[in-house]
């Protein structure tokens, strides 16, 4: 079973997910962005910050 078949089979169980992002100190839904801002959001690169290592002796 491929991905599309799985999605169609469970379509009635799915709900809309609203994605928020932080803009200028407050949270705003991405769906309210204009076309240019939506494109910019898609191009963002996400990273995981490594935990700092405290080697104090």
C-alpha positions, 0 to 999 in steps of 0.5 A: 500500500503506497502513501496516497492509498494510506492517506485516502483510507484514513481521510475521515480521521484527519484534521486540519493542522494550523502551523504557527511561527514566531514573527517579531515577538508574537505567534502568527499562523502561517496560513495568514501569510502572503505568497512571498512570506509563505515561500520564505517560510518553506525555504527556512532551514531548521536545526537542533541546538546542541546542548552546551558542555560545561567542562568547568573543573 
